[in-house]
Structure formats: structure tokens, C-alpha cells
Amino acid sequence: MAPTIVWLRDDLRLGDNPALSAAVEASTDNIIICFIFDEESAGIRPLGGATRWWLHHSLDQLSRTIADLGGQLVLRSGAAGQVIRGLVAETGAERVLWNRRYAQPERTIDADLKSWCGDNGVEATSYQANLLFEPWQVTTGAGGPYKVFTPFWRACKSQPEPREPLPAPERLAGPTLPSDDLASWSLLPTMPDWSGGLQKQWTPGEEGAWERLDDFLDGPVEGYAGNRDLPAVEGTSRLSPHLRFGEISPFQIWHASKASTNASAARDIQVFGSEVGWREFCWQLLFHNPDLATQNYRRDFDGFSWQTPTQSELRAWQQGHTGYPMIDAGMRQLWDTGWMHNRVRMATASFLIKNLMVDWRVGEQWFWDTLVDADSASNPANWQWVAGSGADASPYFRIFNPVTQSKKFDKEGVYLKRFVPELRDAGNIHEPWKDAEAPAGYPSPVVDLAETRERALSAYQDLRRD
């Protein structure tokens, strides 16, 4: 039997992988599993530094797992459509299978390849694997996409129950092919290697994803509805980077959560499910708005009067030296671990956009480069939500006060002290500039909150009048 190619992308797992399951069912002993590192195809957004680090380790772990089952993960680089065409010619493969992607450049690649396969007698089939609901599946009564999350998620839950996850194969086999050396892709940082904090925090790969989920469902899920707002508490799942690379599927998370026997956590599991739903909503937004990372969803924001920040202001935000402890703790957590608590993400984004009046795209790009969970949908959708330019956006007058946020959600300053050690002996940890003697080494605030709030409100009101 001719080989079957399984083309992996953002689905770096063996369990609940429909494309792989279909290949195993049809051709157990002749499967070519490949991953293509593509930064050449038109429109493909190059990965940021943190996601490149994650990808290296995820592929390394996946390659080892596949080898343990008797198979090979074939690594190639280049324009993906051309690479797959070459692999078909090289191996005589008669089937190419993959799981669907939803950003426009990737969809274009997939559609062109499917057309080429049809013209050349090669079967090409794609599968739903990484979203519970296809972006075109859930529509309003008028047949269009939803613009508000709550009715979108309500409509999702009225759909048939998401399918059960598929089992992982017990063995794999196929031809041994030339494969790139993973190290040759230079995904890991050097000179300097800034990834020490990431290595301490994360275990990329399918096994690491399941450890995260199991640990979450065994403990932190109880109390999730409230604790998810507390950055000092391990109250969230931290599954986002594993979902970003498809090391675990939303179907697996959905059914594992529903199977939880912790009756007292029923409400928390429901709230957790809505966070999975927000991810679905973001992907629906990107599907229908391909330029989500570069254009305002609400085009009236095209006339907004963004300010050009000084280099010192922008650097202070990026490096966590703004003089506002909640902002600085969050930005330092991001740099150290590649991740930031969601409550703090909203505060740091609001500070950049509304206190510094910096275009949301500047912040989106910084997060794209530094977050291990940065994906094409959630990252721009969430930045636009804070800016007020997005779907179901935060109202223009909602400006997160970082002092109020830290007093409310980190009252004792545990989170602040963890990431801003200069404040460990501060008398007034939330407003250290009010101490008689400022903490050594900690900067004064870069801007005045009250003044910049009024400036932002005035700019937003001018936009509304226009």
C-alpha cells in the first residue's frame, strides 16, 4: 500500500488526533508523519521568541514518543505547500491528511494543496481537531458571525455535544526518510540564552499537557471561579500554551472536565468551560476577520489619536520599571516565565493603551514575541478587547487602575513581592512612592494615573463624537 502522509501543524499530539487516527485505520504500517517549519509562505507570521522555544521542545518530545512507537517524525522546512508536494513525489504517497487551521494564510496554503492533490490523483482530507465548534458552524439567526461572546457561547452549548476524544495509536510504522536536524532550525535562544525561567516553569509536550490538566482537576479547579482572579494563587489551569501547540485538544479538556467527580466544583468547571469558549470565540473572530492583528475590528477606531511613546516609557513598560507594582510584576513575570496571569494581562494592556496612549498593536507584537501561548486569534482579539476596538469590547471608560487592581486582587502583595523583589520591605507596597523613603532601586511612576486617565477619556470621547 502506498504511504499516507500525516501533516502535523498546531496539533503536536498523538491522542485525539483525527488525521493520525484516520491514517492508522487505513494504513497502519506505512505512515509518514511530518512537521514543516514554514516561515516562507505568503502571509505566515513568524513565531515569537517564546513560542519558538516552546516549539523546539514540543517537537523534541513528540519525536521521541513517535520513535518509541516505531515511527519517525520527519522534519522539513520551507514553504509548506511546496514541501508536501515534494514529499509526495519523493515517497509515492497517495493520501495527505491534516487537521484544519483557521487563519487566512494557513487556509490558503491548505486550499491550494488540496486543489493540487485533486489534480494529481492524491487524496487530501482535513479534519476538525483543534476547535470544539467550527467557525462557520455557530451563526446568528441572520446567518452571520457573532460579535458578542455571551450569545455566541450560549449558541455553542445548544449544539450537539462535542465528540469524544480519539485514542492514541499503540504503534506506528513507515519508511525512514531524510529529516532536518531540529537544532538546525535555531529555535532556541543563544547569546544570551534567556530561557532559564521558561525551563523552570514549563514542560512542553503531550505528557506535560496532561500533567497540567490532571493537576488542575485534582485541586485548583475547586474555587476556580474566584481564584482565577488572584495572581498570587495557583488558581488557573495554565493549559494555554499546550492548547496553542495542540499538545492537548479542547475535546480532551471538555470531556475530562465533565468527567470530574468533584461535585463541589461543578460551578467552577462551568466557568472554566466558558474560558475554553472564549478561545473558540477568538478563533471565530479571526476566521471572519483575517486582519485581526493589524486592523481595528471596529473601523471607527482608525481615527483614534494614539500617541508615540518615548523610548524610555515603552522600555519601562516592556521591562517592568513603570513604578506601578502590578504592572511591573506582570511584565517581569512575562519576561521570566513566558506567561502572565490573565487579570494582570488586562491591567498591563490597559496601562499601555490608556495611560501611555500607545497603539494596541505595539503591545500585541510584544506579547506575540514574549508569550509562550501567543496564538493568531486570542492575542490580537484580547488586545483589541482592552483597547475598545474589538468585538464585545471593554467599554471605553473602563481603565484598569493598577493600584486598585493590586489592592483588590493581591491585598498582601504576595504576587508583587514575588516578581518585584525591590518591594519586599516596602511599607506601602501598592503605592511605594508614598513611603517616606522610596524602596531602593525601584523607580518613580513614569506617568500620573489621574492625568493620563483624563487624557484617555478625552480621546475616546472625541472618537465617539466623530
Beta strands, then each sheet from edge to edge (+ up, - down):
strand 1: 4-8
strand 2: 31-37
strand 3: 73-77
strand 4: 95-99
strand 5: 123-127
sheet 1: 3+ 2+ 1+ 4+ 5+
end
